[in-house]
Amino acid sequence: MEIRHYKFNRITMDANKCFGKPCIRGLRMPVASILSYLSSGMTVDEILEEWPELEREDIYQALGYASWTMEERVVLLEEAAAK
């Protein structure tokens, strides 16, 4: 069963695709892959040329989703240092 993220309508999760990892529009393109391509130096245009099924807004939503997930995490530094 595919679930769309409530805030990012192009981000979907399905236990039967990519082990349930967040993907783009039900495609087998994990958000993490897009982030990896961008961090390796690929431009948005290069990604879109390589994967024509993607749209520019898909890339922007992947970035927005990644930013949102980082904002939602809280790491208590004192507890982390004690481990």
N, C-alpha and C positions, 0 to 999 in steps of 0.2 A: 504494500500500500504506500503510495507516494504522498508525502506530506510537504506542503509549501510553508516556507517560513512566514510568519505573520507580518514581519516588517520588511522583508526582502522577497518580493513575489517571484523572483527568478531563481531563488535558492530552494532546492528540493532535497528531501531525504527519503530514501527507500531502502528498507532492509535487504531487498533483492538486487540492489545496484551498488557497486563500490562499497560493500560492507556497511551500508547505511551512512556513509560519510556525506557531508553536504556537497551537492552537485549543482550544476547549472541546468535549469529547466528540464530535469528528468533525463538529461543526456549523461552518458558515462564520462563526464568531465568534472572531476572533483575541484572544488574551490581551491584546495591546497595545490593542485597542479598549476592553476592559473597564477597563484602567488609565486610559485617556484619559477615559472617562466619569466615573470616580471622581475623577480629578484636576480635572475641570471643575466638580465640585460635586454631581454626581448622587449620590443615596443608593443603597444596595443595593436598597431597596424600589422606588425609581423605575426602576432598571435592570430589575428583575424584572417590573415592570408593563409596561414598554416592550417587553421581549423575553420573553414567557411561556414560551418553550422552555427558558430558563435556569432553574437552580435555585440557591438560596442557596449551597450548597456549591461550585458552579461559580465564584462570585465569590471565595469564600475561597481556593479552590485557585489561581485566577489570581494573587491577591496573594501566596500562598505561593510559587508558581513564580517570580514576579518577584523576590521576596526571595532565594530560593535562587540564581537566576542571578547576582544581584549579589554574593553571597557567594563564588561560584566564580570571579569575575574578579579578577585581580591587575594593578594598574597601577603600574608602577615610576615614581615621580614624577621621579626624577633623569633617567631616560631620556626621559620625556615632555617635560620642560622643555628638554632639549637639542635637540629636533627643531624 
